[in-house]
Structure formats: structure tokens, C-alpha cells
Amino acid sequence: MRPYDLKRLGRPASHGCVRLHPDNAAKFYALALEEGLGNTEIIIKQ
């Protein structure tokens, strides 16, 4: 991730994608694997 990309963390990127800090993305992925990718539901509220 380029340094300037970190300025927009937490905001929509495109087509529903949300930027996460690389450390948080790794944690989220590990949790999703633990629970099962098919059992992982993501709900974003503003």
C-alpha cells in the first residue's frame, strides 16, 4: 500500500470496497478464516 492510500482508510474505494490498514486487513482475514469464509458476513453502517 502506498503511503498516500492510508489517508483514505475507512472510506469506500469502489463498488463497495472499503480500504483497511494492512495490519487490520490481516487480522480480519485471520478471523474470517477461523470462522469460515462462508460464515463471514460484512455489514457496513455509516
mmCIF entry with sequence, helices, sheets and N, C-alpha, C, O atoms, coordinates in Angstrom:
data_MODEL
# 
_entry.id   MODEL 
# 
_entity.id                         1 
_entity.type                       polymer 
_entity.pdbx_number_of_molecules   1 
# 
_entity_poly.entity_id                      1 
_entity_poly.type                           'polypeptide(L)' 
_entity_poly.nstd_linkage                   no 
_entity_poly.nstd_monomer                   no 
_entity_poly.pdbx_seq_one_letter_code       MRPYDLKRLGRPASHGCVRLHPDNAAKFYALALEEGLGNTEIIIKQ 
_entity_poly.pdbx_seq_one_letter_code_can   MRPYDLKRLGRPASHGCVRLHPDNAAKFYALALEEGLGNTEIIIKQ 
_entity_poly.pdbx_strand_id                 A 
# 
loop_
_entity_poly_seq.entity_id 
_entity_poly_seq.num 
_entity_poly_seq.mon_id 
_entity_poly_seq.hetero 
1 1  MET n 
1 2  ARG n 
1 3  PRO n 
1 4  TYR n 
1 5  ASP n 
1 6  LEU n 
1 7  LYS n 
1 8  ARG n 
1 9  LEU n 
1 10 GLY n 
1 11 ARG n 
1 12 PRO n 
1 13 ALA n 
1 14 SER n 
1 15 HIS n 
1 16 GLY n 
1 17 CYS n 
1 18 VAL n 
1 19 ARG n 
1 20 LEU n 
1 21 HIS n 
1 22 PRO n 
1 23 ASP n 
1 24 ASN n 
1 25 ALA n 
1 26 ALA n 
1 27 LYS n 
1 28 PHE n 
1 29 TYR n 
1 30 ALA n 
1 31 LEU n 
1 32 ALA n 
1 33 LEU n 
1 34 GLU n 
1 35 GLU n 
1 36 GLY n 
1 37 LEU n 
1 38 GLY n 
1 39 ASN n 
1 40 THR n 
1 41 GLU n 
1 42 ILE n 
1 43 ILE n 
1 44 ILE n 
1 45 LYS n 
1 46 GLN n 
# 
_struct_asym.id          A 
_struct_asym.entity_id   1 
# 
loop_
_struct_conf.conf_type_id 
_struct_conf.id 
_struct_conf.pdbx_PDB_helix_id 
_struct_conf.beg_label_comp_id 
_struct_conf.beg_label_asym_id 
_struct_conf.beg_label_seq_id 
_struct_conf.pdbx_beg_PDB_ins_code 
_struct_conf.end_label_comp_id 
_struct_conf.end_label_asym_id 
_struct_conf.end_label_seq_id 
_struct_conf.pdbx_end_PDB_ins_code 
_struct_conf.beg_auth_comp_id 
_struct_conf.beg_auth_asym_id 
_struct_conf.beg_auth_seq_id 
_struct_conf.end_auth_comp_id 
_struct_conf.end_auth_asym_id 
_struct_conf.end_auth_seq_id 
_struct_conf.pdbx_PDB_helix_class 
_struct_conf.details 
_struct_conf.pdbx_PDB_helix_length 
HELX_P HELX_P1 AA1 PRO A 3  ? ARG A 8  ? PRO A 3  ARG A 8  5 ? 6  
HELX_P HELX_P2 AA2 PRO A 22 ? GLU A 35 ? PRO A 22 GLU A 35 1 ? 14 
HELX_P HELX_P3 AA3 LEU A 37 ? ASN A 39 ? LEU A 37 ASN A 39 5 ? 3  
# 
_struct_conf_type.id          HELX_P 
_struct_conf_type.criteria    ? 
_struct_conf_type.reference   ? 
# 
loop_
_atom_site.group_PDB 
_atom_site.id 
_atom_site.type_symbol 
_atom_site.label_atom_id 
_atom_site.label_alt_id 
_atom_site.label_comp_id 
_atom_site.label_asym_id 
_atom_site.label_entity_id 
_atom_site.label_seq_id 
_atom_site.pdbx_PDB_ins_code 
_atom_site.Cartn_x 
_atom_site.Cartn_y 
_atom_site.Cartn_z 
_atom_site.occupancy 
_atom_site.B_iso_or_equiv 
_atom_site.pdbx_formal_charge 
_atom_site.auth_seq_id 
_atom_site.auth_comp_id 
_atom_site.auth_asym_id 
_atom_site.auth_atom_id 
_atom_site.pdbx_PDB_model_num 
ATOM 1   N N  . MET A 1 1  ? 0.861   -1.175  0.000  1.00 0.00 ? 1  MET A N  1 
ATOM 2   C CA . MET A 1 1  ? 0.000   0.000   0.000  1.00 0.00 ? 1  MET A CA 1 
ATOM 3   C C  . MET A 1 1  ? 0.904   1.233   0.000  1.00 0.00 ? 1  MET A C  1 
ATOM 4   O O  . MET A 1 1  ? 1.856   1.325   0.774  1.00 0.00 ? 1  MET A O  1 
ATOM 5   N N  . ARG A 1 2  ? 0.590   2.154   -0.864 1.00 0.00 ? 2  ARG A N  1 
ATOM 6   C CA . ARG A 1 2  ? 1.358   3.390   -0.928 1.00 0.00 ? 2  ARG A CA 1 
ATOM 7   C C  . ARG A 1 2  ? 0.954   4.309   0.212  1.00 0.00 ? 2  ARG A C  1 
ATOM 8   O O  . ARG A 1 2  ? -0.203  4.290   0.629  1.00 0.00 ? 2  ARG A O  1 
ATOM 9   N N  . PRO A 1 3  ? 1.881   5.115   0.727  1.00 0.00 ? 3  PRO A N  1 
ATOM 10  C CA . PRO A 1 3  ? 1.587   5.986   1.889  1.00 0.00 ? 3  PRO A CA 1 
ATOM 11  C C  . PRO A 1 3  ? 0.361   6.865   1.701  1.00 0.00 ? 3  PRO A C  1 
ATOM 12  O O  . PRO A 1 3  ? -0.396  7.070   2.650  1.00 0.00 ? 3  PRO A O  1 
ATOM 13  N N  . TYR A 1 4  ? 0.146   7.390   0.496  1.00 0.00 ? 4  TYR A N  1 
ATOM 14  C CA . TYR A 1 4  ? -0.998  8.278   0.300  1.00 0.00 ? 4  TYR A CA 1 
ATOM 15  C C  . TYR A 1 4  ? -2.325  7.527   0.340  1.00 0.00 ? 4  TYR A C  1 
ATOM 16  O O  . TYR A 1 4  ? -3.371  8.141   0.552  1.00 0.00 ? 4  TYR A O  1 
ATOM 17  N N  . ASP A 1 5  ? -2.301  6.232   0.144  1.00 0.00 ? 5  ASP A N  1 
ATOM 18  C CA . ASP A 1 5  ? -3.529  5.440   0.239  1.00 0.00 ? 5  ASP A CA 1 
ATOM 19  C C  . ASP A 1 5  ? -4.033  5.373   1.679  1.00 0.00 ? 5  ASP A C  1 
ATOM 20  O O  . ASP A 1 5  ? -5.230  5.186   1.900  1.00 0.00 ? 5  ASP A O  1 
ATOM 21  N N  . LEU A 1 6  ? -3.155  5.521   2.651  1.00 0.00 ? 6  LEU A N  1 
ATOM 22  C CA . LEU A 1 6  ? -3.548  5.434   4.059  1.00 0.00 ? 6  LEU A CA 1 
ATOM 23  C C  . LEU A 1 6  ? -4.419  6.620   4.475  1.00 0.00 ? 6  LEU A C  1 
ATOM 24  O O  . LEU A 1 6  ? -5.133  6.522   5.473  1.00 0.00 ? 6  LEU A O  1 
ATOM 25  N N  . LYS A 1 7  ? -4.383  7.716   3.755  1.00 0.00 ? 7  LYS A N  1 
ATOM 26  C CA . LYS A 1 7  ? -5.191  8.895   4.084  1.00 0.00 ? 7  LYS A CA 1 
ATOM 27  C C  . LYS A 1 7  ? -6.682  8.628   3.945  1.00 0.00 ? 7  LYS A C  1 
ATOM 28  O O  . LYS A 1 7  ? -7.498  9.283   4.593  1.00 0.00 ? 7  LYS A O  1 
ATOM 29  N N  . ARG A 1 8  ? -7.032  7.682   3.115  1.00 0.00 ? 8  ARG A N  1 
ATOM 30  C CA . ARG A 1 8  ? -8.449  7.437   2.814  1.00 0.00 ? 8  ARG A CA 1 
ATOM 31  C C  . ARG A 1 8  ? -8.988  6.180   3.482  1.00 0.00 ? 8  ARG A C  1 
ATOM 32  O O  . ARG A 1 8  ? -10.007 5.643   3.049  1.00 0.00 ? 8  ARG A O  1 
ATOM 33  N N  . LEU A 1 9  ? -8.325  5.704   4.523  1.00 0.00 ? 9  LEU A N  1 
ATOM 34  C CA . LEU A 1 9  ? -8.769  4.482   5.193  1.00 0.00 ? 9  LEU A CA 1 
ATOM 35  C C  . LEU A 1 9  ? -10.187 4.617   5.722  1.00 0.00 ? 9  LEU A C  1 
ATOM 36  O O  . LEU A 1 9  ? -10.570 5.668   6.235  1.00 0.00 ? 9  LEU A O  1 
ATOM 37  N N  . GLY A 1 10 ? -10.963 3.551   5.594  1.00 0.00 ? 10 GLY A N  1 
ATOM 38  C CA . GLY A 1 10 ? -12.322 3.536   6.100  1.00 0.00 ? 10 GLY A CA 1 
ATOM 39  C C  . GLY A 1 10 ? -13.347 4.131   5.167  1.00 0.00 ? 10 GLY A C  1 
ATOM 40  O O  . GLY A 1 10 ? -14.542 4.107   5.461  1.00 0.00 ? 10 GLY A O  1 
ATOM 41  N N  . ARG A 1 11 ? -12.905 4.661   4.056  1.00 0.00 ? 11 ARG A N  1 
ATOM 42  C CA . ARG A 1 11 ? -13.830 5.243   3.074  1.00 0.00 ? 11 ARG A CA 1 
ATOM 43  C C  . ARG A 1 11 ? -14.014 4.276   1.918  1.00 0.00 ? 11 ARG A C  1 
ATOM 44  O O  . ARG A 1 11 ? -13.131 3.466   1.632  1.00 0.00 ? 11 ARG A O  1 
ATOM 45  N N  . PRO A 1 12 ? -15.156 4.360   1.256  1.00 0.00 ? 12 PRO A N  1 
ATOM 46  C CA . PRO A 1 12 ? -15.370 3.481   0.108  1.00 0.00 ? 12 PRO A CA 1 
ATOM 47  C C  . PRO A 1 12 ? -14.288 3.671   -0.945 1.00 0.00 ? 12 PRO A C  1 
ATOM 48  O O  . PRO A 1 12 ? -13.839 4.791   -1.185 1.00 0.00 ? 12 PRO A O  1 
ATOM 49  N N  . ALA A 1 13 ? -13.874 2.587   -1.565 1.00 0.00 ? 13 ALA A N  1 
ATOM 50  C CA . ALA A 1 13 ? -12.859 2.653   -2.610 1.00 0.00 ? 13 ALA A CA 1 
ATOM 51  C C  . ALA A 1 13 ? -13.540 2.592   -3.977 1.00 0.00 ? 13 ALA A C  1 
ATOM 52  O O  . ALA A 1 13 ? -13.397 3.508   -4.788 1.00 0.00 ? 13 ALA A O  1 
ATOM 53  N N  . SER A 1 14 ? -14.269 1.526   -4.226 1.00 0.00 ? 14 SER A N  1 
ATOM 54  C CA . SER A 1 14 ? -15.001 1.383   -5.482 1.00 0.00 ? 14 SER A CA 1 
ATOM 55  C C  . SER A 1 14 ? -15.921 0.176   -5.369 1.00 0.00 ? 14 SER A C  1 
ATOM 56  O O  . SER A 1 14 ? -15.556 -0.836  -4.772 1.00 0.00 ? 14 SER A O  1 
ATOM 57  N N  . HIS A 1 15 ? -17.069 0.281   -5.922 1.00 0.00 ? 15 HIS A N  1 
ATOM 58  C CA . HIS A 1 15 ? -18.021 -0.833  -5.975 1.00 0.00 ? 15 HIS A CA 1 
ATOM 59  C C  . HIS A 1 15 ? -18.194 -1.542  -4.632 1.00 0.00 ? 15 HIS A C  1 
ATOM 60  O O  . HIS A 1 15 ? -18.307 -2.767  -4.579 1.00 0.00 ? 15 HIS A O  1 
ATOM 61  N N  . GLY A 1 16 ? -18.213 -0.773  -3.564 1.00 0.00 ? 16 GLY A N  1 
ATOM 62  C CA . GLY A 1 16 ? -18.449 -1.357  -2.252 1.00 0.00 ? 16 GLY A CA 1 
ATOM 63  C C  . GLY A 1 16 ? -17.207 -1.774  -1.495 1.00 0.00 ? 16 GLY A C  1 
ATOM 64  O O  . GLY A 1 16 ? -17.304 -2.230  -0.356 1.00 0.00 ? 16 GLY A O  1 
ATOM 65  N N  . CYS A 1 17 ? -16.045 -1.627  -2.101 1.00 0.00 ? 17 CYS A N  1 
ATOM 66  C CA . CYS A 1 17 ? -14.802 -1.964  -1.402 1.00 0.00 ? 17 CYS A CA 1 
ATOM 67  C C  . CYS A 1 17 ? -14.504 -0.893  -0.351 1.00 0.00 ? 17 CYS A C  1 
ATOM 68  O O  . CYS A 1 17 ? -14.820 0.281   -0.543 1.00 0.00 ? 17 CYS A O  1 
ATOM 69  N N  . VAL A 1 18 ? -13.904 -1.302  0.738  1.00 0.00 ? 18 VAL A N  1 
ATOM 70  C CA . VAL A 1 18 ? -13.513 -0.381  1.800  1.00 0.00 ? 18 VAL A CA 1 
ATOM 71  C C  . VAL A 1 18 ? -12.031 -0.586  2.070  1.00 0.00 ? 18 VAL A C  1 
ATOM 72  O O  . VAL A 1 18 ? -11.555 -1.716  2.179  1.00 0.00 ? 18 VAL A O  1 
ATOM 73  N N  . ARG A 1 19 ? -11.317 0.515   2.175  1.00 0.00 ? 19 ARG A N  1 
ATOM 74  C CA . ARG A 1 19 ? -9.877  0.429   2.452  1.00 0.00 ? 19 ARG A CA 1 
ATOM 75  C C  . ARG A 1 19 ? -9.645  0.102   3.921  1.00 0.00 ? 19 ARG A C  1 
ATOM 76  O O  . ARG A 1 19 ? -10.300 0.656   4.803  1.00 0.00 ? 19 ARG A O  1 
ATOM 77  N N  . LEU A 1 20 ? -8.708  -0.801  4.172  1.00 0.00 ? 20 LEU A N  1 
ATOM 78  C CA . LEU A 1 20 ? -8.305  -1.154  5.528  1.00 0.00 ? 20 LEU A CA 1 
ATOM 79  C C  . LEU A 1 20 ? -6.793  -1.011  5.627  1.00 0.00 ? 20 LEU A C  1 
ATOM 80  O O  . LEU A 1 20 ? -6.071  -1.212  4.651  1.00 0.00 ? 20 LEU A O  1 
ATOM 81  N N  . HIS A 1 21 ? -6.325  -0.659  6.826  1.00 0.00 ? 21 HIS A N  1 
ATOM 82  C CA . HIS A 1 21 ? -4.893  -0.658  7.058  1.00 0.00 ? 21 HIS A CA 1 
ATOM 83  C C  . HIS A 1 21 ? -4.412  -2.099  6.885  1.00 0.00 ? 21 HIS A C  1 
ATOM 84  O O  . HIS A 1 21 ? -5.119  -3.027  7.278  1.00 0.00 ? 21 HIS A O  1 
ATOM 85  N N  . PRO A 1 22 ? -3.235  -2.306  6.309  1.00 0.00 ? 22 PRO A N  1 
ATOM 86  C CA . PRO A 1 22 ? -2.754  -3.676  6.082  1.00 0.00 ? 22 PRO A CA 1 
ATOM 87  C C  . PRO A 1 22 ? -2.753  -4.536  7.349  1.00 0.00 ? 22 PRO A C  1 
ATOM 88  O O  . PRO A 1 22 ? -3.049  -5.729  7.275  1.00 0.00 ? 22 PRO A O  1 
ATOM 89  N N  . ASP A 1 23 ? -2.430  -3.965  8.493  1.00 0.00 ? 23 ASP A N  1 
ATOM 90  C CA . ASP A 1 23 ? -2.452  -4.742  9.744  1.00 0.00 ? 23 ASP A CA 1 
ATOM 91  C C  . ASP A 1 23 ? -3.869  -5.198  10.088 1.00 0.00 ? 23 ASP A C  1 
ATOM 92  O O  . ASP A 1 23 ? -4.076  -6.341  10.497 1.00 0.00 ? 23 ASP A O  1 
ATOM 93  N N  . ASN A 1 24 ? -4.841  -4.303  9.922  1.00 0.00 ? 24 ASN A N  1 
ATOM 94  C CA . ASN A 1 24 ? -6.239  -4.649  10.210 1.00 0.00 ? 24 ASN A CA 1 
ATOM 95  C C  . ASN A 1 24 ? -6.780  -5.642  9.190  1.00 0.00 ? 24 ASN A C  1 
ATOM 96  O O  . ASN A 1 24 ? -7.571  -6.519  9.535  1.00 0.00 ? 24 ASN A O  1 
ATOM 97  N N  . ALA A 1 25 ? -6.361  -5.509  7.950  1.00 0.00 ? 25 ALA A N  1 
ATOM 98  C CA . ALA A 1 25 ? -6.804  -6.458  6.919  1.00 0.00 ? 25 ALA A CA 1 
ATOM 99  C C  . ALA A 1 25 ? -6.309  -7.869  7.248  1.00 0.00 ? 25 ALA A C  1 
ATOM 100 O O  . ALA A 1 25 ? -7.037  -8.844  7.062  1.00 0.00 ? 25 ALA A O  1 
ATOM 101 N N  . ALA A 1 26 ? -5.083  -7.971  7.732  1.00 0.00 ? 26 ALA A N  1 
ATOM 102 C CA . ALA A 1 26 ? -4.532  -9.284  8.100  1.00 0.00 ? 26 ALA A CA 1 
ATOM 103 C C  . ALA A 1 26 ? -5.305  -9.885  9.269  1.00 0.00 ? 26 ALA A C  1 
ATOM 104 O O  . ALA A 1 26 ? -5.593  -11.081 9.274  1.00 0.00 ? 26 ALA A O  1 
ATOM 105 N N  . LYS A 1 27 ? -5.638  -9.065  10.255 1.00 0.00 ? 27 LYS A N  1 
ATOM 106 C CA . LYS A 1 27 ? -6.422  -9.550  11.405 1.00 0.00 ? 27 LYS A CA 1 
ATOM 107 C C  . LYS A 1 27 ? -7.808  -9.997  10.963 1.00 0.00 ? 27 LYS A C  1 
ATOM 108 O O  . LYS A 1 27 ? -8.297  -11.049 11.375 1.00 0.00 ? 27 LYS A O  1 
ATOM 109 N N  . PHE A 1 28 ? -8.434  -9.184  10.119 1.00 0.00 ? 28 PHE A N  1 
ATOM 110 C CA . PHE A 1 28 ? -9.771  -9.523  9.635  1.00 0.00 ? 28 PHE A CA 1 
ATOM 111 C C  . PHE A 1 28 ? -9.748  -10.837 8.854  1.00 0.00 ? 28 PHE A C  1 
ATOM 112 O O  . PHE A 1 28 ? -10.624 -11.682 9.035  1.00 0.00 ? 28 PHE A O  1 
ATOM 113 N N  . TYR A 1 29 ? -8.772  -11.006 8.006  1.00 0.00 ? 29 TYR A N  1 
ATOM 114 C CA . TYR A 1 29 ? -8.665  -12.230 7.214  1.00 0.00 ? 29 TYR A CA 1 
ATOM 115 C C  . TYR A 1 29 ? -8.485  -13.445 8.117  1.00 0.00 ? 29 TYR A C  1 
ATOM 116 O O  . TYR A 1 29 ? -9.102  -14.487 7.894  1.00 0.00 ? 29 TYR A O  1 
ATOM 117 N N  . ALA A 1 30 ? -7.641  -13.310 9.132  1.00 0.00 ? 30 ALA A N  1 
ATOM 118 C CA . ALA A 1 30 ? -7.425  -14.422 10.068 1.00 0.00 ? 30 ALA A CA 1 
ATOM 119 C C  . ALA A 1 30 ? -8.724  -14.782 10.790 1.00 0.00 ? 30 ALA A C  1 
ATOM 120 O O  . ALA A 1 30 ? -9.030  -15.962 10.963 1.00 0.00 ? 30 ALA A O  1 
ATOM 121 N N  . LEU A 1 31 ? -9.486  -13.772 11.211 1.00 0.00 ? 31 LEU A N  1 
ATOM 122 C CA . LEU A 1 31 ? -10.768 -14.037 11.876 1.00 0.00 ? 31 LEU A CA 1 
ATOM 123 C C  . LEU A 1 31 ? -11.756 -14.699 10.926 1.00 0.00 ? 31 LEU A C  1 
ATOM 124 O O  . LEU A 1 31 ? -12.480 -15.618 11.312 1.00 0.00 ? 31 LEU A O  1 
ATOM 125 N N  . ALA A 1 32 ? -11.783 -14.232 9.691  1.00 0.00 ? 32 ALA A N  1 
ATOM 126 C CA . ALA A 1 32 ? -12.698 -14.813 8.708  1.00 0.00 ? 32 ALA A CA 1 
ATOM 127 C C  . ALA A 1 32 ? -12.341 -16.275 8.442  1.00 0.00 ? 32 ALA A C  1 
ATOM 128 O O  . ALA A 1 32 ? -13.227 -17.120 8.318  1.00 0.00 ? 32 ALA A O  1 
ATOM 129 N N  . LEU A 1 33 ? -11.053 -16.568 8.355  1.00 0.00 ? 33 LEU A N  1 
ATOM 130 C CA . LEU A 1 33 ? -10.641 -17.961 8.159  1.00 0.00 ? 33 LEU A CA 1 
ATOM 131 C C  . LEU A 1 33 ? -11.039 -18.821 9.355  1.00 0.00 ? 33 LEU A C  1 
ATOM 132 O O  . LEU A 1 33 ? -11.478 -19.960 9.192  1.00 0.00 ? 33 LEU A O  1 
ATOM 133 N N  . GLU A 1 34 ? -10.885 -18.273 10.548 1.00 0.00 ? 34 GLU A N  1 
ATOM 134 C CA . GLU A 1 34 ? -11.220 -19.005 11.771 1.00 0.00 ? 34 GLU A CA 1 
ATOM 135 C C  . GLU A 1 34 ? -12.704 -19.354 11.825 1.00 0.00 ? 34 GLU A C  1 
ATOM 136 O O  . GLU A 1 34 ? -13.073 -20.456 12.229 1.00 0.00 ? 34 GLU A O  1 
ATOM 137 N N  . GLU A 1 35 ? -13.539 -18.428 11.425 1.00 0.00 ? 35 GLU A N  1 
ATOM 138 C CA . GLU A 1 35 ? -14.994 -18.634 11.455 1.00 0.00 ? 35 GLU A CA 1 
ATOM 139 C C  . GLU A 1 35 ? -15.498 -19.344 10.209 1.00 0.00 ? 35 GLU A C  1 
ATOM 140 O O  . GLU A 1 35 ? -16.599 -19.894 10.206 1.00 0.00 ? 35 GLU A O  1 
ATOM 141 N N  . GLY A 1 36 ? -14.703 -19.333 9.160  1.00 0.00 ? 36 GLY A N  1 
ATOM 142 C CA . GLY A 1 36 ? -15.112 -19.899 7.875  1.00 0.00 ? 36 GLY A CA 1 
ATOM 143 C C  . GLY A 1 36 ? -15.542 -18.786 6.947  1.00 0.00 ? 36 GLY A C  1 
ATOM 144 O O  . GLY A 1 36 ? -16.416 -17.988 7.288  1.00 0.00 ? 36 GLY A O  1 
ATOM 145 N N  . LEU A 1 37 ? -14.939 -18.729 5.790  1.00 0.00 ? 37 LEU A N  1 
ATOM 146 C CA . LEU A 1 37 ? -15.239 -17.642 4.863  1.00 0.00 ? 37 LEU A CA 1 
ATOM 147 C C  . LEU A 1 37 ? -16.723 -17.612 4.486  1.00 0.00 ? 37 LEU A C  1 
ATOM 148 O O  . LEU A 1 37 ? -17.293 -16.538 4.292  1.00 0.00 ? 37 LEU A O  1 
ATOM 149 N N  . GLY A 1 38 ? -17.340 -18.779 4.384  1.00 0.00 ? 38 GLY A N  1 
ATOM 150 C CA . GLY A 1 38 ? -18.754 -18.842 4.046  1.00 0.00 ? 38 GLY A CA 1 
ATOM 151 C C  . GLY A 1 38 ? -19.656 -18.369 5.164  1.00 0.00 ? 38 GLY A C  1 
ATOM 152 O O  . GLY A 1 38 ? -20.822 -18.052 4.927  1.00 0.00 ? 38 GLY A O  1 
ATOM 153 N N  . ASN A 1 39 ? -19.136 -18.315 6.378  1.00 0.00 ? 39 ASN A N  1 
ATOM 154 C CA . ASN A 1 39 ? -19.914 -17.860 7.533  1.00 0.00 ? 39 ASN A CA 1 
ATOM 155 C C  . ASN A 1 39 ? -19.650 -16.402 7.890  1.00 0.00 ? 39 ASN A C  1 
ATOM 156 O O  . ASN A 1 39 ? -20.156 -15.899 8.893  1.00 0.00 ? 39 ASN A O  1 
ATOM 157 N N  . THR A 1 40 ? -18.861 -15.730 7.070  1.00 0.00 ? 40 THR A N  1 
ATOM 158 C CA . THR A 1 40 ? -18.481 -14.356 7.357  1.00 0.00 ? 40 THR A CA 1 
ATOM 159 C C  . THR A 1 40 ? -19.389 -13.400 6.602  1.00 0.00 ? 40 THR A C  1 
ATOM 160 O O  . THR A 1 40 ? -19.468 -13.443 5.374  1.00 0.00 ? 40 THR A O  1 
ATOM 161 N N  . GLU A 1 41 ? -20.069 -12.544 7.337  1.00 0.00 ? 41 GLU A N  1 
ATOM 162 C CA . GLU A 1 41 ? -20.936 -11.531 6.749  1.00 0.00 ? 41 GLU A CA 1 
ATOM 163 C C  . GLU A 1 41 ? -20.401 -10.169 7.151  1.00 0.00 ? 41 GLU A C  1 
ATOM 164 O O  . GLU A 1 41 ? -20.064 -9.936  8.312  1.00 0.00 ? 41 GLU A O  1 
ATOM 165 N N  . ILE A 1 42 ? -20.329 -9.283  6.189  1.00 0.00 ? 42 ILE A N  1 
ATOM 166 C CA . ILE A 1 42 ? -19.808 -7.943  6.445  1.00 0.00 ? 42 ILE A CA 1 
ATOM 167 C C  . ILE A 1 42 ? -20.948 -6.952  6.270  1.00 0.00 ? 42 ILE A C  1 
ATOM 168 O O  . ILE A 1 42 ? -21.596 -6.903  5.224  1.00 0.00 ? 42 ILE A O  1 
ATOM 169 N N  . ILE A 1 43 ? -21.179 -6.169  7.310  1.00 0.00 ? 43 ILE A N  1 
ATOM 170 C CA . ILE A 1 43 ? -22.207 -5.122  7.272  1.00 0.00 ? 43 ILE A CA 1 
ATOM 171 C C  . ILE A 1 43 ? -21.525 -3.808  7.600  1.00 0.00 ? 43 ILE A C  1 
ATOM 172 O O  . ILE A 1 43 ? -20.894 -3.664  8.647  1.00 0.00 ? 43 ILE A O  1 
ATOM 173 N N  . ILE A 1 44 ? -21.658 -2.858  6.698  1.00 0.00 ? 44 ILE A N  1 
ATOM 174 C CA . ILE A 1 44 ? -21.038 -1.541  6.898  1.00 0.00 ? 44 ILE A CA 1 
ATOM 175 C C  . ILE A 1 44 ? -22.149 -0.530  7.124  1.00 0.00 ? 44 ILE A C  1 
ATOM 176 O O  . ILE A 1 44 ? -23.063 -0.392  6.312  1.00 0.00 ? 44 ILE A O  1 
ATOM 177 N N  . LYS A 1 45 ? -22.051 0.165   8.232  1.00 0.00 ? 45 LYS A N  1 
ATOM 178 C CA . LYS A 1 45 ? -23.035 1.202   8.570  1.00 0.00 ? 45 LYS A CA 1 
ATOM 179 C C  . LYS A 1 45 ? -22.325 2.541   8.618  1.00 0.00 ? 45 LYS A C  1 
ATOM 180 O O  . LYS A 1 45 ? -21.162 2.636   9.010  1.00 0.00 ? 45 LYS A O  1 
ATOM 181 N N  . GLN A 1 46 ? -23.035 3.556   8.218  1.00 0.00 ? 46 GLN A N  1 
ATOM 182 C CA . GLN A 1 46 ? -22.448 4.903   8.287  1.00 0.00 ? 46 GLN A CA 1 
ATOM 183 C C  . GLN A 1 46 ? -22.959 5.652   9.459  1.00 0.00 ? 46 GLN A C  1 
ATOM 184 O O  . GLN A 1 46 ? -22.573 6.801   9.673  1.00 0.00 ? 46 GLN A O  1 
# 
